Amino acid sequence: MAKMTGAQAILESLKREGVDVIFGLPGGVLLPLYDAIYSSEVRHILVRHEQAAAHAADGYARATGKVGVCLATSGPGATNLVTGIANAYMDSVPMVAMTGQVNTNLIGRDAFQEADITGITLPITKHNYLVRKASELPRVFREAFHIARTGRPGPVLIDLPRDVTVEELEYSYPELHLPGYNPSTKVHQLQIKRAAEALMSAERPVIYAGGGVRYANAHQELFELALKLNAPVTTTLMGVGVFPEDHPLSLGMLGMHGTKYANYSIQGADLILAVGARFDDRVTGKIASFAPRAKIIHIDVDPAEIGKNVRVDIPVVGDARNALAELNKFVTQKPWSAWNERVSTWKCDYPLCYQKDESVIKPQLVVEKLCEVCPDAIIVTEVGQNQMWAAQFFTHKDPSRFISSGGLGTMGYGFPAAIGAKVGRPDCQVIDVAGDGSFQMNIQELATAVINDIPVKVAVLNNGVLGMVRQWQTLFFGERYSHTTLGQVPDFVKVAEAYGALGLRATKPSEVEDVIREGLASDKPTVMDFIVAKDEKVSPMVPAGASLSEILELES
């Protein structure tokens, strides 16, 4: 045992958990902890807004598979983390968020910069802690990291009163003892056998893969199973990349802005194997008409997800990698079938495409050129049209190289998440595909990137409008564009230069590739501003509440 302060104990616990970087912003109640950080080995990256700290920790976690860590002061600092914590919760991202708190004797007295952050975040964390004594810190941190990374991953919050960080304790890192928390990883063999029998007898199978495949590191097992079954594979937005999109069995993404052939395949299937996916509304469309002739097998580590949104015929609770590995023991090679031929015909008849135009930059062209120039980049997205085009027109082949806000759909997520991803994987090219609306929500993090020498790239698809909302106004609100026009303000090149980053611009198609090559070759944070067609729409589209068979092909 060693005697130390609570602040020192926090840093010792982080060290023992393998934490090498924290994204944070200091405040008064955190001064003892920041004083300890001053002489610590842990890297601290100072963000310019606490929301960015949470998103950066999120991006770091998704890119590395480690637990992301963020830190904010009490009151408004803590509440500024909430959106990022909610985003991580919806997308099952392992994160530990630390917040400062007023002294324990002031809690509940409306002290300066006090907020009940444990109460506020109760619905959006796997668990949270308000630490009352310094002696609790080793146990709390041991438990928090274990909870964050195991089972269905997610965020855990630790609230740290100031007096706890200065109080002394005898430090020893405890054994883990959580009798009430025992997430299932092994799968039930009878259910596996039932699932294997159903897969072998199915004539029109489809595998539907979600983010759970990524978090379980199960993409190799998924690939093996798909090849054995000759089963087409479609993914959710969170699952993009878990199956290589250049493979003949790939259907790409399904749902509201998924491929026609993915949606037709789901609707025509007689069996769906869902792995690590939650059947959210953007995927299923109208529940009553979703996959009307299909038996459903659902593999998920979280038993609460099974049967929550759709009926399930064969539930399999457990880790996706274990479940798929077990399934692979029981299934044998199936031949290429009439079903495969039908799906292949749909892929030929309904490709993802857009109308080329030599007079204006189409946003899809920008994404295609990014893929052509740097196919191995980590692609991070903001939210909106840019997000859908990045999912549709970049050929994704790696489960850890597409990072996007799925469940919460958080504008402003992409740029700080890209910073986190680049910190975690500095040898990779990291590109944030952004909209001009989303990028401005955390544009101040250009300072973070420049000062910390994090050469992340931003490709702004600048159409001067809030594009996805405007698209809905066009289709469903009689082209009444209420407060969705931004104008091409600010000048992103000048903003980039003001922060010390590189700013580049393309205004016509012939300039796109040169701007991309120059931007990616730079060793500085770079903003590439592409002035794109204002009224280009994300297509195809299944209207909200419609069946997956009711697909609109949209023209600009």
Residue pairs with C-beta under 8 A, 6 or more apart in sequence:
1 170
1 171
1 172
2 170
2 171
3 168
3 169
3 170
3 171
4 12
4 168
4 169
4 171
5 32
5 36
5 134
5 165
5 166
5 167
5 168
5 169
6 32
6 134
6 137
6 160
6 164
6 165
6 166
6 167
6 168
6 169
7 32
7 33
7 35
7 36
7 165
7 166
8 36
8 171
9 134
9 137
9 138
9 169
9 171
10 33
10 36
10 98
10 137
10 141
10 160
10 165
11 36
11 37
11 40
11 42
12 171
12 173
13 137
13 138
13 141
13 142
13 173
14 22
14 42
14 69
14 141
15 41
15 42
16 173
17 67
17 141
17 145
18 66
19 42
19 67
19 69
20 42
20 43
21 42
21 43
21 44
21 45
21 60
21 69
21 423
21 424
22 37
22 42
22 43
22 44
22 45
22 69
22 70
22 71
23 44
23 45
23 47
23 52
23 53
23 54
23 56
23 57
23 60
23 68
23 69
23 70
23 71
23 420
24 44
24 45
24 46
24 47
24 50
24 53
24 70
24 71
24 72
24 98
25 46
25 47
25 48
25 49
25 50
25 53
25 71
25 72
25 73
25 77
26 34
26 46
26 73
27 72
27 73
27 74
27 75
27 77
27 100
27 113
28 73
28 74
28 100
28 113
28 162
29 73
29 74
29 100
29 101
29 102
29 103
29 113
29 161
29 162
30 71
30 73
30 74
30 100
30 160
30 162
30 165
31 162
32 162
32 165
32 166
33 71
33 100
33 160
33 165
37 44
44 71
45 56
45 419
45 423
45 448
45 452
46 448
46 451
46 452
47 53
47 56
47 416
47 445
47 448
48 444
48 445
48 447
48 448
49 80
49 442
49 444
49 445
50 70
50 72
50 77
50 78
50 80
50 81
50 84
51 80
51 81
51 83
51 84
51 412
51 416
51 442
52 84
52 415
52 416
52 419
52 442
52 444
52 445
52 448
53 70
53 71
53 72
53 81
53 84
53 416
54 70
54 81
54 83
54 84
54 85
54 87
54 88
54 95
54 97
55 84
55 87
55 410
55 412
55 413
55 416
55 417
55 420
55 442
56 68
56 70
56 416
56 417
56 419
56 420
56 423
56 445
56 448
57 68
57 69
57 70
57 84
57 88
57 95
57 97
57 420
58 68
58 84
58 87
58 88
58 91
58 93
58 95
58 413
58 417
58 420
59 68
59 380
59 403
59 416
59 417
59 418
59 419
59 420
59 421
59 424
60 66
60 68
60 420
60 421
60 423
60 424
61 67
61 68
61 88
61 93
61 94
61 95
61 420
61 424
62 93
62 400
62 403
62 417
62 421
63 378
63 400
63 403
63 420
63 421
63 424
63 425
63 428
63 430
64 424
64 425
65 217
65 400
66 94
66 424
67 94
67 95
67 96
67 145
67 148
67 149
68 88
68 93
68 94
68 95
68 96
68 420
69 95
69 96
69 97
69 98
70 81
70 84
70 95
70 96
70 97
70 98
71 97
71 98
71 99
72 78
72 80
72 81
72 97
72 98
72 99
72 100
73 99
73 100
73 113
74 99
74 100
74 101
74 102
74 113
74 114
74 115
74 117
75 112
75 113
75 114
75 115
76 113
76 115
77 99
77 100
77 113
78 99
78 100
78 101
78 115
78 117
78 120
78 159
79 115
79 117
79 120
81 97
81 99
82 120
82 121
82 124
83 408
83 410
84 97
84 410
85 95
85 97
85 121
85 124
85 125
85 155
85 157
86 124
86 408
87 93
87 405
87 407
87 408
87 410
87 413
88 95
88 154
88 155
89 124
89 125
89 126
89 154
89 155
90 406
90 407
90 408
91 211
91 238
91 405
91 406
91 407
91 408
92 152
92 153
92 154
92 211
92 212
92 215
93 153
93 154
93 155
94 148
94 149
94 153
94 154
94 155
95 148
95 154
95 155
95 156
96 141
96 144
96 145
96 148
96 155
96 156
96 157
96 158
97 121
97 125
97 155
97 156
97 157
97 158
98 157
98 158
98 160
99 117
99 157
99 158
99 159
99 160
100 160
100 162
101 107
101 114
101 117
101 130
101 159
101 160
101 161
101 162
102 111
102 112
102 113
102 114
102 161
102 162
103 111
103 161
103 162
103 163
104 132
104 161
104 163
104 164
105 163
106 114
107 114
107 130
107 161
117 128
117 157
117 159
118 128
118 129
118 130
118 157
118 159
121 128
121 157
122 128
124 155
125 154
125 155
125 156
125 157
126 147
126 148
126 152
126 154
126 155
126 156
127 143
127 144
127 147
127 156
128 156
128 157
128 158
128 159
129 140
129 143
129 144
129 156
129 157
129 158
129 159
130 159
130 161
131 137
131 140
131 158
131 159
131 160
131 161
131 164
132 161
132 164
133 164
133 167
134 164
134 165
134 167
134 168
134 169
135 169
135 170
137 164
137 169
138 171
138 172
138 173
138 174
139 174
140 158
141 158
142 173
142 174
142 176
143 176
143 178
144 156
144 158
145 156
146 176
146 178
147 154
147 156
147 178
147 181
148 154
148 155
148 156
150 183
151 181
151 183
151 184
151 185
151 301
151 302
152 183
152 212
152 215
152 300
152 301
152 302
153 215
183 301
184 301
184 303
184 317
184 318
184 319
185 301
185 318
185 319
185 322
186 318
186 319
186 322
187 299
187 316
187 317
187 318
187 319
187 322
187 323
187 326
188 316
188 317
188 318
189 326
191 314
191 315
191 316
192 316
192 323
192 326
192 327
192 330
193 330
194 314
195 273
195 297
195 299
195 314
195 316
195 327
196 327
196 330
196 331
197 330
198 271
198 295
198 297
198 313
198 314
199 205
199 229
199 231
199 271
199 273
199 297
199 327
199 331
200 331
200 332
200 334
202 270
202 271
202 295
203 270
203 337
203 339
204 268
204 269
204 270
204 271
204 339
205 229
205 231
205 232
205 269
205 270
205 271
205 272
205 273
205 339
206 231
206 232
206 233
206 234
206 251
206 265
206 266
206 269
206 271
206 272
206 273
206 294
207 222
207 225
207 226
207 229
207 231
207 232
207 233
207 234
207 243
207 272
207 273
207 275
208 233
208 234
208 235
208 236
208 254
208 266
208 272
208 273
208 274
208 275
208 277
209 222
209 233
209 234
209 235
209 236
209 239
209 242
209 243
209 274
209 275
209 276
209 277
210 235
210 236
210 238
210 239
210 274
210 275
210 276
210 277
210 278
211 236
211 238
211 239
211 276
211 277
211 406
212 218
212 239
212 275
212 276
212 277
212 299
212 300
212 301
212 320
213 219
213 222
213 239
213 242
213 275
213 276
213 320
213 399
214 238
214 239
214 241
214 242
214 276
214 399
214 400
215 276
215 320
216 276
216 301
216 319
216 320
216 321
216 322
217 321
217 399
218 242
218 275
218 276
218 319
218 320
218 321
218 324
219 242
219 243
219 399
221 320
221 321
221 324
221 325
221 328
222 233
222 242
222 243
222 275
222 324
223 243
223 244
224 324
224 328
225 231
225 324
225 327
225 328
225 331
226 232
226 233
226 243
226 249
227 249
228 328
228 331
228 332
228 333
228 334
229 331
229 334
230 249
230 334
230 335
230 336
230 337
230 340
231 249
231 273
232 249
232 250
232 251
232 265
232 340
232 343
233 243
233 247
233 249
233 250
233 251
234 251
234 252
234 253
234 254
234 258
234 259
234 262
234 265
234 266
235 241
235 242
235 243
235 252
235 253
235 254
236 253
236 254
236 255
236 277
236 280
236 283
236 406
237 253
237 255
237 282
237 387
237 391
237 404
237 406
238 277
238 404
238 406
238 407
239 276
239 277
239 399
240 253
240 391
240 396
240 402
240 404
241 396
241 397
241 398
241 399
241 400
241 401
241 402
242 399
243 249
243 250
244 250
244 396
244 397
245 252
245 395
245 396
245 397
246 395
246 397
248 344
251 259
251 261
251 262
251 265
251 343
251 347
252 258
252 259
252 261
252 262
252 352
252 392
253 259
253 262
253 391
253 392
254 262
254 263
254 266
254 283
254 548
255 262
255 263
255 282
255 283
255 284
255 285
255 542
255 548
256 282
256 283
256 285
256 541
256 542
256 544
257 388
257 391
257 392
257 538
257 539
257 540
257 541
257 542
258 283
258 540
258 542
259 347
259 350
259 352
259 392
259 540
260 346
260 350
260 540
260 551
261 343
261 346
261 347
261 349
261 350
263 542
263 548
263 549
263 551
264 346
264 350
264 548
264 549
265 343
265 346
266 272
266 290
266 291
266 294
266 548
267 290
267 291
267 292
267 547
267 548
267 549
268 293
268 342
269 291
269 293
269 294
270 293
270 294
270 295
271 294
271 295
271 296
271 297
272 291
272 294
272 295
272 296
272 297
273 297
273 299
274 296
274 297
274 298
274 299
274 300
275 299
275 300
275 320
275 323
275 324
276 299
276 300
276 301
276 320
277 283
277 300
278 300
278 305
278 308
278 309
279 290
279 308
279 309
279 310
280 309
280 407
281 287
281 309
281 544
284 290
284 309
284 310
284 548
285 542
285 545
285 546
285 547
285 548
285 550
286 545
286 546
286 547
286 548
287 309
287 310
289 547
289 548
289 549
290 310
290 547
290 548
291 310
295 313
295 314
296 310
296 311
296 312
296 313
296 314
297 312
297 313
297 314
297 316
298 305
298 306
298 307
298 312
298 314
298 315
298 316
299 316
299 318
299 320
299 323
299 324
300 306
300 316
300 317
300 320
301 317
301 318
301 319
301 320
303 315
303 317
306 312
306 315
306 317
307 315
316 323
352 392
352 393
354 362
354 364
354 365
354 536
354 539
355 362
355 555
355 556
356 362
356 365
357 509
357 533
358 509
359 508
360 508
360 509
360 532
360 533
361 506
361 507
361 508
361 509
361 512
361 530
361 531
361 532
361 533
362 509
362 532
362 533
362 536
363 385
363 386
363 389
363 461
363 463
363 530
363 532
363 533
363 536
364 389
364 392
364 393
364 536
365 509
365 512
366 459
366 461
366 512
366 516
366 530
366 532
367 389
367 390
367 392
367 393
367 394
367 433
368 393
368 394
369 512
369 513
369 516
370 377
370 379
370 394
370 431
370 433
370 459
370 516
371 393
371 394
371 395
372 513
373 513
373 516
373 517
373 520
374 429
374 431
374 516
374 520
375 395
375 397
376 398
376 401
376 428
376 429
377 401
377 428
377 429
377 430
377 431
378 400
378 401
378 402
378 403
378 418
378 421
378 422
378 425
378 428
378 429
378 430
378 431
379 390
379 394
379 396
379 401
379 402
379 403
379 431
379 433
380 403
380 404
380 414
380 415
380 417
380 418
380 421
380 430
380 431
380 432
380 433
381 387
381 390
381 391
381 403
381 404
381 405
381 413
381 414
381 432
381 433
381 434
382 411
382 412
382 413
382 414
382 415
382 432
382 433
382 434
382 435
382 438
382 439
383 404
383 405
383 409
383 410
383 411
383 413
383 414
383 435
383 438
384 411
384 435
384 437
384 438
384 466
384 467
384 468
384 469
385 435
385 461
385 463
385 467
385 468
385 471
385 536
385 537
385 538
386 433
386 434
386 435
386 438
386 461
386 467
387 404
387 405
387 433
388 468
388 538
389 433
389 461
389 538
390 402
390 404
390 433
391 402
391 404
392 538
394 402
394 433
396 402
401 428
403 417
403 418
403 421
404 413
404 414
405 413
405 414
405 417
411 437
411 438
411 441
412 438
412 441
412 442
413 438
413 442
414 432
414 433
414 434
414 438
414 439
415 432
415 434
415 439
415 442
415 443
415 445
415 456
415 458
416 442
416 445
416 448
417 432
418 430
418 431
418 432
418 456
418 458
419 445
419 448
419 449
419 454
419 456
421 428
421 430
421 456
422 428
422 430
422 454
422 455
422 456
423 454
429 457
429 520
430 456
430 457
431 456
431 457
431 458
431 459
431 520
432 439
432 456
432 457
432 458
432 459
433 459
433 461
434 458
434 459
434 460
434 461
435 460
435 461
435 462
435 463
435 466
435 467
436 460
436 461
436 462
436 463
436 464
436 486
436 488
436 492
437 465
437 466
437 467
437 486
439 458
439 460
439 492
440 490
443 495
446 495
446 496
446 499
446 501
446 525
446 527
447 499
448 454
449 455
449 456
449 501
449 525
450 499
450 500
450 501
450 524
450 525
454 525
455 522
455 523
455 524
455 525
455 526
456 525
456 526
457 519
457 520
457 522
457 525
457 526
457 528
458 525
458 526
458 527
458 528
459 516
459 519
459 528
459 530
460 492
460 527
460 528
460 529
460 530
461 467
461 530
461 532
462 488
462 492
462 529
462 530
462 531
462 532
463 532
463 533
463 534
463 536
464 485
464 486
464 487
464 488
464 534
465 481
465 484
465 485
465 486
465 534
466 484
466 486
467 536
468 538
469 484
470 481
470 484
470 485
470 535
471 537
471 538
471 554
473 479
473 480
473 481
473 482
473 484
474 535
474 537
475 541
475 543
475 552
475 554
476 543
488 531
492 503
492 505
492 527
492 529
493 503
493 504
493 505
493 527
493 529
494 503
495 503
495 527
496 502
496 503
496 525
496 526
496 527
497 503
499 525
500 524
501 524
501 525
501 526
501 527
502 519
502 522
502 524
502 525
502 526
502 527
503 526
503 527
503 529
504 515
504 518
504 519
504 526
504 527
504 528
504 529
505 515
505 528
505 529
505 530
505 531
506 512
506 514
506 515
506 528
506 529
506 530
506 531
507 531
512 530
515 528
515 530
516 528
519 526
519 528
520 526
533 556
535 556
536 556
537 554
537 555
537 556
538 554
539 552
539 553
539 554
539 555
540 551
540 552
540 553
540 554
541 551
541 552
541 554
542 548
542 550
542 551
542 552
543 550
543 552
